[in-house]
Each structure stands twice: as C-alpha cells, then as structure tokens.
Amino acid sequence: MGPATETAIPEVSVSLVKKHALTEKKLAANRRNQKLSHGPVTAEGRERIRAAHLRHGFYAQAQEVALRALGEEPAQFQELLEGLWEKWNPTDALQEGLVTRLARAMWLMNRADRMQEGYALRQAKDVNMGREDRLHAQMMRLKMTADSLRLLAQSVAREHYVTTPADLELMKNLHQEGVVKEMGEIALALFYQLQGPGAPGPGERDEGGGRPDSEADVRKVAAKIREIFGVRTSGAEPEAEVAPASPGPFPDRRAGAGSQPQESQQAAGAPEVEECAPPSDIATAEWQAREPVRQLLEHILSRQVEICEAQRKATLRESLMGPSPYERAAEIAPTHRSATLMRRMQDSNFRQVVRLTSLLMRMKRHERQMEALEDTAVCQDVLETKGVSGG
C-alpha cells in the first residue's frame, strides 16, 4: 500500500437565504402591498388607525377615567401614540404591540418626572410657609443669647471678679443649648477657674443639687486654654515665684482702664460697671494670677456677643431678601422615604424605552434587508428571463 493520498475538498459557498422564483404576477402583488404598508397619509386613514388603537385597551372608557383621575389628559397620550405610530410605521401585529408599549413606557417615565417634581413643590410650599416664623424665632434666640452673654461680660468686667452661682448656672445653660459652640466649653472652664475658695468643683454637686460636670473634661479644656492662649489657669503647676500683675493677653475693658477716661465711656453709652470690694480670703498674689484668666473670659464673652449680633443681622437680611437658589435647592432635596423608589421607577421606565426602541430598530433594519434581497432576486430573474429570450 502506498502512502494515503489526501483528497482536497473544494469550498462551496452556500447562501443562507433561499431565492424564490418570482413571477411577474407575484412581483406586482409585492409592490402593491409595499405601497399599502407606509402608514396612513389621509385623514380617513388616520381615523382608521385611531379606531384600531381601541383594541389595545388604552383608550377604553376605564383607562380614560383613570388618566383624568390622575390629573392627566387622555388626548395627550393619544397624540403621543399617533406620533410614534407614524414614526415607526408598524407593519404587523408584533410591531403594533411594541409601539403601543413604547408609548406607555414613555408616558410612565414622564409621570415619574412629574411625581418627583410634585414632591419637590409640596416640600417647597411647606418650607415657605414656615420660613418667616423660623427666621423670626432664630433672630429672637440670637437676641436672647447676646443679652445673656452681654450680662456675663459685664459681670466679669468687675474688678476682683469671683464666679457667682447665678453666672455659672447661666453659662451652663448656654453651653447645654449649644449656641456658643466650642467657645462655650472654654468659657465654662474659665468660670470654674474664677470661683472662690471652697466653691464646688466641676465634679461635685452644688448646694442646689445641680448636675456636676466632668472634672476630666474641664481639665482637658483647661489644657486647651493653656495651649491656645498661653494663660496659666489654677489647674496648672504653680510657678516658683509669682510675677507681678500684667495687663494680660487682652485689653482690660473695665471702666477707667486704658487711656479712655471713665466719663467718656459713660458718655459713649458704655454700661456702668459696679465696683465691689475684694474678698478677704483671697491673697494679693492669687488676684494677680487670676487677672489674665478674667481678661480672657471677658474677651471671649464680648466676642461671642459680637458674633451673635452679626448672625442676627444676617438672618434679618435673609428674611428680607429671601433664600438664594442654592438654599432653595437644599430645601427641596428629596428626603422622603419614597425618593429612592421613585428614582428606580424612572430608571426602569427609561430602560424599557431603550429596549423597545432598539428592538424596533432591529426589526425595521431586517425589513429593509429583506426588501433589498427581494429586489435583487427580482432583478436577477428579469435579467435571466431577458437572457433566455435573447438566446
């Protein structure tokens, strides 16, 4: 036996599309059907299409009642459906169903948009109704806070100031309300530092049984004061020798201090500071050590008064000018529980519109390809017929 010989298999191209022999009669029928499948072009034809839509159920009486109950106009949905019908020109029952489903998906997508805008409008109305009262209450709260801080600053401005239970309780209330933020914690710690001998500390209860403050928190704030302002509080380690009294890190705002005489301060409308005799149980060296702490506390309280007044004026301008576009956008931010569900509904409807549009485009592309193949087959048949006749 000789070596096996390989037989070459020739490649034959086979068309997947079977060509049908078209006669002149069938070709004429196809052309007539093609002319009839381009959608309505007359008013009578459009009326027939409108009547044909009734079989889908979207223009039934129940559907019209439902649309009107939702505040929607059935004629607008009909106009949308007719526009899509003329756009896609469905040629069979499958394409008609897809076009109708596309119209419904687009209608539901627009409804989801209106739902979100409706929630935003309702929220904006609620905010607008209470904005004036809210701003008025905020201005009153800032005014009361400024008055309380001003009273504390005037009390601290007295010479040989010792923290009183009333001042300490007022500062505690302001700190608990959170109106002075971090500076309120620092001011409260400074009030504790300026207490007289034998006064209850931050970790003890006073005579009235008030709530004690954490001593660790107060010591932490005292360390922060030393770090920021460089003022030695009573919680710091005592120095070997007490330095002479200095003006401190901040100017003295007491009456008669500085270059401005007391008469000029009273003429300018400054509050008259009450003078009191220093307690006999505090030594002169201790007064010198307490003076920088007192000046720092007075400066903090006076600064907080200025901040509250500035915030009150800004709130007044806002009430007169109205909110900015950014504030309005923040007010109508979707915070309700249905916001996520509404966005999902909108995305679902949008994806359905994309899928239906893509499917219709593929079907129409397939129709054009089939028509092109049929035209090619007809041309070949005509050429073959003429060749046979000529031969």
C-alpha positions in Angstrom: 0.0 0.0 0.0 1.3 3.4 -0.9 1.0 6.4 1.3 -2.5 7.6 1.7 -3.4 10.4 -0.6 -5.4 13.3 0.7 -8.3 14.4 -1.3 -8.9 18.1 -1.4 -12.4 19.1 -0.7 -13.5 22.1 -2.7 -15.1 25.0 -0.8 -18.6 25.8 -1.9 -20.4 28.9 -0.8 -24.0 28.3 0.1 -26.3 31.1 0.6 -28.4 31.0 3.7 -31.2 32.9 2.0 -33.2 30.7 -0.3 -34.0 32.5 -3.5 -37.6 32.2 -4.6 -38.5 32.4 -8.2 -40.8 35.4 -8.6 -43.2 35.7 -11.3 -44.5 38.9 -12.8 -47.8 38.4 -11.0 -46.2 37.9 -7.6 -43.8 40.8 -8.1 -46.8 43.1 -8.9 -48.6 41.9 -5.7 -45.5 42.7 -3.6 -45.2 46.2 -5.0 -48.9 46.8 -4.2 -48.5 45.5 -0.7 -45.4 47.7 -0.2 -47.3 50.8 -1.1 -50.1 49.9 1.3 -47.7 49.5 4.3 -46.4 53.0 4.7 -48.9 54.2 7.3 -51.9 56.5 6.9 -51.4 59.5 4.7 -55.0 60.8 4.5 -57.4 61.9 7.2 -59.6 58.9 6.6 -56.6 56.6 7.1 -55.6 58.2 10.4 -59.2 57.8 11.6 -59.0 54.1 10.9 -55.7 53.9 12.8 -57.2 55.7 15.7 -60.1 53.3 15.7 -57.7 50.4 15.5 -56.0 51.5 18.7 -59.1 50.7 20.6 -58.3 47.0 20.6 -55.2 47.6 22.8 -57.4 48.9 25.6 -55.5 52.2 26.2 -58.4 54.3 25.0 -61.2 52.4 26.7 -63.5 54.3 29.0 -61.9 52.9 32.1 -58.5 54.0 31.0 -59.7 57.5 30.2 -61.3 57.8 33.6 -58.1 56.6 35.3 -55.9 59.2 33.4 -58.3 62.0 34.2 -58.3 60.9 37.9 -54.5 61.2 37.9 -54.7 64.7 36.5 -53.6 63.7 33.1 -55.1 64.4 29.7 -56.0 61.3 27.6 -55.8 63.3 24.4 -52.1 63.9 25.1 -51.4 60.2 25.4 -53.3 59.7 22.1 -51.2 62.3 20.4 -48.0 60.6 21.7 -49.2 57.2 20.4 -50.1 58.6 17.0 -46.7 60.3 16.7 -44.9 57.1 17.5 -47.2 55.2 15.1 -46.3 57.5 12.3 -42.6 57.4 13.3 -42.2 53.6 13.3 -44.9 52.6 10.8 -45.7 49.2 12.2 -46.4 46.6 9.5 -47.7 43.7 11.7 -49.3 42.9 15.0 -46.0 42.4 16.8 -44.7 45.9 15.8 -48.0 47.4 16.7 -47.8 46.0 20.2 -44.2 47.2 20.6 -45.1 50.7 19.5 -48.0 50.8 21.9 -45.8 49.5 24.7 -43.2 52.1 23.9 -45.8 54.9 24.1 -46.9 53.6 27.5 -43.3 53.3 28.8 -42.6 56.9 27.7 -45.8 58.1 29.4 -44.9 56.3 32.7 -41.4 57.8 32.5 -42.9 61.3 32.2 -45.3 60.6 35.0 -42.3 59.6 37.3 -40.8 63.0 36.5 -44.0 64.8 37.4 -44.1 62.8 40.7 -40.6 63.9 41.7 -41.4 67.5 40.8 -44.7 67.3 42.7 -42.9 66.1 45.9 -40.4 68.9 45.5 -43.1 71.5 45.0 -45.0 70.3 48.1 -41.9 70.4 50.1 -41.0 73.9 48.9 -44.5 75.1 49.9 -44.2 73.7 53.4 -40.8 75.3 53.8 -42.0 78.7 52.5 -44.9 78.6 54.9 -42.7 78.2 58.0 -39.6 80.2 56.8 -40.7 83.5 58.2 -41.6 82.1 61.6 -38.4 80.0 61.7 -36.2 83.1 60.9 -38.1 85.2 63.4 -37.6 82.6 66.1 -33.9 82.3 65.2 -33.5 86.1 65.5 -35.2 86.1 68.9 -33.0 83.3 70.1 -29.8 85.1 68.9 -31.1 88.3 70.6 -31.7 86.5 73.9 -28.3 84.7 73.7 -26.5 88.0 73.0 -28.2 89.7 76.0 -27.2 86.8 78.3 -23.6 86.9 77.1 -23.5 90.7 77.5 -24.7 90.4 81.1 -22.0 87.8 81.8 -19.4 90.0 80.2 -20.4 93.0 82.3 -20.3 90.9 85.4 -16.8 89.5 84.6 -15.6 93.1 83.8 -15.8 94.0 87.5 -12.6 94.3 89.4 -11.8 91.3 91.7 -14.5 89.2 90.0 -15.4 85.9 91.6 -17.7 83.5 89.8 -21.2 83.6 91.3 -23.6 80.6 91.2 -26.0 82.6 89.0 -23.3 83.3 86.4 -22.1 79.7 86.5 -25.7 78.4 86.0 -26.4 80.8 83.2 -23.2 79.8 81.4 -24.1 76.1 81.9 -27.5 76.7 80.2 -25.9 78.5 77.3 -23.4 75.7 76.9 -26.1 73.0 77.0 -28.1 74.8 74.4 -25.1 74.7 72.1 -25.4 78.3 71.0 -21.8 79.3 71.6 -20.2 76.0 70.3 -16.7 75.3 71.4 -16.1 78.7 73.0 -18.9 77.9 75.4 -17.0 75.0 76.8 -13.9 77.1 77.2 -15.8 79.9 78.9 -17.4 77.4 81.3 -14.0 76.1 82.2 -12.8 79.7 82.9 -15.8 80.4 85.1 -14.8 77.4 87.2 -11.2 78.7 87.4 -12.5 82.1 88.8 -14.6 80.5 91.6 -13.9 81.5 95.2 -12.2 79.3 97.8 -14.4 76.4 98.9 -16.7 76.5 95.9 -17.8 73.1 94.4 -15.6 71.9 91.6 -16.7 70.7 88.2 -17.0 67.1 89.5 -19.1 68.0 92.6 -22.7 69.0 93.1 -23.5 72.4 94.3 -26.0 73.3 97.1 -28.9 73.3 94.8 -28.2 69.7 93.7 -27.2 70.7 90.1 -25.8 68.3 87.7 -22.0 68.0 88.1 -19.7 68.4 85.2 -16.9 66.0 84.3 -13.7 67.1 86.0 -11.7 65.3 83.3 -13.5 67.4 80.6 -12.8 70.6 82.5 -9.1 69.8 82.9 -8.9 68.9 79.2 -10.4 72.3 78.3 -8.0 74.0 80.7 -5.1 72.4 78.9 -6.5 73.6 75.6 -6.7 77.1 77.0 -3.1 77.0 78.0 -2.1 75.7 74.6 -4.1 78.2 72.6 -4.0 81.4 74.7 -0.9 80.7 76.9 -2.8 81.6 80.1 -1.9 79.7 83.2 -5.0 78.5 85.0 -5.4 77.3 88.5 -5.1 73.7 87.3 -1.5 74.3 86.1 1.5 73.6 88.1 2.4 76.6 90.4 5.5 78.6 89.5 8.3 79.2 91.9 7.8 83.0 92.0 4.6 84.9 91.1 5.2 87.5 88.5 3.9 91.0 89.0 0.5 91.8 87.7 0.4 92.3 83.9 -2.3 93.6 81.6 -2.7 90.1 80.3 -3.1 88.9 76.7 -6.3 91.0 76.1 -7.1 94.7 76.8 -8.8 95.4 80.1 -12.4 96.5 79.3 -13.3 97.6 82.9 -14.4 101.1 83.5 -11.5 103.5 83.9 -8.9 101.1 82.3 -6.7 102.3 79.5 -6.3 105.7 78.1 -10.0 106.5 77.8 -11.4 108.1 81.0 -14.5 106.8 82.8 -16.5 109.9 81.9 -16.0 109.4 78.2 -17.1 105.8 78.4 -20.3 106.7 80.2 -21.0 109.4 77.6 -20.5 106.9 74.8 -23.2 104.7 76.2 -21.0 102.0 77.8 -22.6 100.2 80.7 -21.5 101.4 84.1 -19.6 98.6 85.9 -20.4 98.0 89.5 -17.3 98.1 91.8 -17.1 95.7 94.7 -14.6 95.1 97.5 -12.3 92.1 97.0 -13.0 89.1 99.2 -10.6 89.0 102.2 -9.9 85.2 101.8 -8.1 85.6 98.5 -4.5 86.8 98.7 -3.0 89.5 96.6 -0.7 87.1 94.7 -3.8 85.0 93.8 -5.5 88.0 92.4 -2.6 88.6 90.2 -2.7 85.1 88.9 -6.5 85.3 88.3 -6.3 88.5 86.3 -5.2 87.0 82.9 -7.9 84.4 83.2 -10.5 87.0 83.9 -9.4 89.1 81.0 -9.5 86.1 78.7 -13.0 85.2 79.8 -14.2 88.8 79.3 -12.7 88.9 75.8 -14.4 85.6 74.9 -17.8 86.7 76.1 -17.6 90.0 74.4 -16.6 88.4 71.1 -19.5 86.0 71.3 -21.8 88.9 71.8 -20.5 90.4 68.5 -20.9 87.1 66.7 -24.5 86.7 67.9 -25.3 90.3 66.7 -23.7 89.6 63.3 -25.7 86.4 62.9 -28.9 88.2 63.9 -28.3 90.9 61.3 -27.5 88.3 58.6 -30.7 86.4 59.5 -32.7 89.7 59.2 -31.2 90.3 55.7 -32.1 86.8 54.7 -35.7 87.3 55.8 -35.9 90.5 53.7 -34.1 89.2 50.6 -35.4 85.7 50.6 -33.3 82.5 50.2 -30.7 82.1 47.5 -31.2 79.4 44.7 -28.7 77.2 46.5 -30.7 77.3 49.7 -33.9 76.6 47.8 -32.3 73.6 46.2 -31.2 72.3 49.6 -34.7 72.8 51.0 -36.3 70.7 48.3 -33.7 67.9 48.4 -35.6 64.5 48.3 -35.6 63.3 51.8 -38.8 61.4 51.9 -38.9 57.6 52.1 -40.3 57.2 48.5 -37.5 59.1 46.8 -35.4 56.0 46.1 -38.4 54.0 44.9 -39.4 56.9 42.5 -35.9 57.1 41.0 -35.9 53.3 40.5 -39.3 53.6 38.7 -37.9 56.3 36.5 -34.8 54.3 35.6 -36.9 51.2 34.9 -39.2 53.0 32.5 -36.2 54.6 30.8 -34.5 51.2 30.3 -37.8 49.8 28.9 -37.9 52.7 26.4 -34.3 52.0 25.3 -35.0 48.2 24.9 -38.2 48.8 22.9 -36.6 51.4 20.6 -33.6 49.1 20.0 -35.9 46.2 19.2 -38.0 48.2 16.7 -34.8 49.5 15.0 -33.6 45.9 14.5 -36.9 44.8 13.1 -37.0 47.7 10.7 -33.4 47.0 9.6 -34.4 43.4 9.0 -37.3 44.5 6.9 -35.1 46.8 4.7 -32.6 43.9 4.3 -35.4 41.6 3.2 -36.8 44.1 0.7 -33.3 44.6 -0.7 -32.9 40.9 -1.2 -36.2 40.6 -2.9 -35.4 43.5 -5.2 -32.1 41.8 -6.0 -33.8 38.5 -6.7 -36.3 40.2 -9.0 -33.6 41.9 -10.9 -31.8 38.6 -11.4 -34.9 36.9 -12.6 -35.6 39.7 -15.0 -32.0 39.5 -16.4 -32.2 35.7 -16.7 -35.6 36.0 -18.5 -34.2 38.5 -20.9 -31.1 36.4 -21.5 -33.2 33.3 -22.3 -35.4 35.4 -24.6 -32.4 36.9 -26.3 -30.8 33.5 -26.7 
